[in-house]
């Protein structure tokens, strides 16, 4: 999916919203706080977003879209499906560590809004799972992964495992050793599906 370039103000509002939502919590955050963080007038936010809910959903869509684009560009450089899975998990952990506010927002605040399952942002989750599915299918077609695996189901489990890693990282106050986490989850999945 090719994503259109957004105006700078739009991007600055999204980035400011990540900080404010993570700091204040979605329900306590105010549009004027987001505008102040972005360095714009309060009313400017409403030029781009109808409501605080719409802004949060856009944050999710934009940031997850950026993540997918980045991960795709990185794994396209790798030939081996096994190494692609390892790199995907590694990239996710790196991104999580580099963007703690965004990680916390996506794991804690967004699901609490009650709009998590019934909005277009979920298409981004589906796109990410499809990316994993495609890697698994490549591995099956090359005889690296067991031909009996259900690629769609396993991709969902891998996504959930990465989500679980991020949740554990937040619960443990961001102290978990990243290398151990990456190797552990990658080995657990890969050892179970090798041909």
C-alpha positions as CSV (number, residue, x, y, z in Angstrom):
1,X,0.0,0.0,0.0
2,X,1.4,3.4,-1.0
3,X,0.8,6.0,1.6
4,X,0.3,9.7,0.7
5,X,2.6,12.3,2.2
6,X,0.7,14.3,4.8
7,X,1.2,18.1,5.6
8,X,3.8,19.0,8.2
9,X,1.1,20.4,10.6
10,X,-0.7,17.1,10.4
11,X,2.4,15.2,11.3
12,X,3.3,17.6,14.1
13,X,-0.2,17.1,15.6
14,X,0.2,13.3,15.4
15,X,3.6,13.5,17.1
16,X,2.3,15.9,19.8
17,X,-0.7,13.6,20.4
18,X,1.5,10.6,21.0
19,X,3.4,12.5,23.7
20,X,0.3,14.0,25.4
21,X,-1.8,10.9,25.2
22,X,1.0,8.8,26.7
23,X,1.7,11.4,29.4
24,X,-1.8,12.3,30.4
25,X,-3.8,9.2,29.3
26,X,-6.4,9.5,26.5
27,X,-9.3,10.5,28.7
28,X,-7.4,13.2,30.6
29,X,-5.7,14.6,27.5
30,X,-7.1,17.8,26.1
31,X,-6.9,19.1,22.5
32,X,-5.5,22.4,23.7
33,X,-2.6,20.4,25.4
34,X,-1.9,18.7,22.1
35,X,-2.0,22.0,20.2
36,X,0.4,23.5,22.7
37,X,2.8,20.6,22.4
38,X,2.6,20.9,18.6
39,X,3.2,24.7,18.7
40,X,0.0,25.5,16.9
41,X,-3.4,27.2,17.7
42,X,-6.0,25.1,19.4
43,X,-8.4,25.4,16.4
44,X,-5.8,24.2,14.0
45,X,-6.2,20.7,15.3
46,X,-9.8,20.6,14.2
47,X,-8.9,21.4,10.7
48,X,-7.3,18.0,10.5
49,X,-9.3,16.0,13.1
50,X,-13.0,16.1,14.0
51,X,-12.5,14.9,17.5
52,X,-10.0,13.5,20.1
53,X,-11.2,10.0,19.2
54,X,-10.5,10.6,15.5
55,X,-7.0,11.9,16.4
56,X,-6.2,8.9,18.5
57,X,-7.3,6.5,15.6
58,X,-5.2,8.5,13.2
59,X,-2.2,8.2,15.5
60,X,-2.6,4.5,15.4
61,X,-3.1,4.3,11.7
62,X,-0.2,6.6,10.9
63,X,2.3,5.2,13.3
64,X,1.5,1.6,12.6
65,X,1.6,2.4,8.9
66,X,5.1,3.9,9.3
67,X,6.2,0.8,11.2
68,X,4.9,-1.5,8.5
69,X,6.6,0.5,5.7
70,X,9.9,0.5,7.7
71,X,9.8,-3.2,8.5
72,X,8.9,-4.1,4.9
73,X,11.8,-2.0,3.5
74,X,14.2,-3.7,6.0
75,X,13.1,-7.3,5.5
76,X,13.1,-6.9,1.7
77,X,16.9,-6.7,2.0
78,X,17.0,-10.3,3.4
79,X,16.7,-13.5,1.4
80,X,16.1,-16.1,4.1
81,X,12.5,-16.3,5.4
82,X,13.9,-17.5,8.8
83,X,16.2,-14.4,9.0
84,X,13.2,-12.2,7.9
85,X,11.2,-13.5,10.9
86,X,14.2,-12.8,13.2
87,X,14.7,-9.4,11.8
88,X,11.0,-8.5,12.0
89,X,10.9,-9.4,15.7
90,X,14.2,-7.6,16.3
91,X,13.0,-4.4,14.5
92,X,9.8,-4.4,16.5
93,X,11.7,-4.5,19.8
94,X,14.1,-1.8,18.6
95,X,11.1,0.4,17.6
96,X,9.5,-0.3,21.0
97,X,12.6,0.8,22.9
98,X,13.1,3.9,20.7
99,X,9.5,5.0,21.0
100,X,8.3,4.2,24.6
101,X,5.5,6.8,24.5
102,X,4.1,5.3,21.3
103,X,4.4,1.7,22.6
104,X,2.6,2.6,25.8
105,X,-0.1,4.5,23.9
106,X,-0.8,1.6,21.5
107,X,-0.8,-1.1,24.2
108,X,-2.6,0.7,27.0
109,X,-4.5,3.8,25.9
110,X,-5.8,2.8,22.4
111,X,-7.6,-0.4,23.5
112,X,-9.2,1.4,26.4
113,X,-11.1,3.8,24.1
114,X,-13.6,1.2,23.2
115,X,-13.1,1.9,19.5
116,X,-10.2,-0.4,19.0
117,X,-12.1,-3.2,17.2
118,X,-14.5,-1.2,15.2
119,X,-12.3,1.3,13.4
120,X,-10.3,1.4,10.3
121,X,-7.0,1.4,12.3
122,X,-7.6,-2.4,12.7
123,X,-6.8,-2.6,8.9
124,X,-3.2,-1.7,9.8
125,X,-3.0,-4.6,12.2
126,X,-4.3,-6.9,9.5
127,X,-1.7,-5.5,7.1
128,X,1.1,-6.3,9.6
129,X,-0.2,-9.8,10.2
130,X,-0.4,-10.3,6.4
131,X,3.3,-9.3,6.1
132,X,4.2,-12.0,8.6
133,X,1.9,-14.5,6.7
134,X,3.7,-13.8,3.4
135,X,7.1,-14.5,5.0
136,X,5.9,-17.8,6.4
137,X,4.5,-18.8,3.0
138,X,7.8,-18.0,1.4
139,X,9.5,-20.3,4.0
140,X,7.0,-23.1,3.2
141,X,7.4,-22.7,-0.5
142,X,11.2,-22.9,-0.1
143,X,11.0,-26.0,2.1
144,X,12.4,-24.2,5.1
145,X,9.2,-24.3,7.1
146,X,7.0,-27.3,7.6
147,X,4.4,-27.5,4.9
148,X,1.7,-28.4,7.5
149,X,1.8,-25.1,9.2
150,X,-1.3,-22.8,9.0
151,X,0.5,-19.6,7.9
152,X,-2.4,-17.3,8.7
153,X,-2.9,-18.7,12.2
154,X,0.9,-18.7,13.0
155,X,1.3,-15.1,11.8
156,X,-1.4,-14.1,14.2
157,X,0.3,-15.9,17.0
158,X,3.7,-14.3,16.1
159,X,2.0,-10.9,16.1
160,X,0.4,-11.7,19.5
161,X,3.8,-12.8,20.8
162,X,5.4,-9.5,19.8
163,X,2.5,-7.6,21.4
164,X,3.1,-9.7,24.5
165,X,6.8,-8.8,24.5
166,X,5.9,-5.2,24.4
167,X,3.4,-5.5,27.2
168,X,5.9,-7.4,29.4
169,X,8.5,-4.7,28.7
170,X,6.1,-2.0,29.9
171,X,5.1,-4.0,33.0
172,X,8.7,-4.6,33.9
173,X,9.4,-0.8,33.7
174,X,11.3,-1.2,30.4
175,X,14.1,-3.2,32.0
176,X,13.8,-6.5,30.1
177,X,17.0,-7.4,28.1
178,X,16.0,-6.9,24.5
179,X,18.5,-9.4,23.0
180,X,17.1,-12.2,25.2
181,X,13.6,-11.3,24.4
182,X,14.2,-11.3,20.6
183,X,16.2,-14.5,20.6
184,X,13.7,-16.3,22.9
185,X,10.6,-15.5,20.9
186,X,12.3,-16.0,17.5
187,X,13.7,-19.4,18.6
188,X,10.4,-20.5,20.1
189,X,8.5,-19.9,16.8
190,X,11.2,-21.0,14.4
191,X,12.2,-24.2,16.1
192,X,8.6,-25.3,16.0
193,X,8.1,-24.7,12.3
194,X,11.3,-25.8,10.7
195,X,11.0,-28.5,8.1
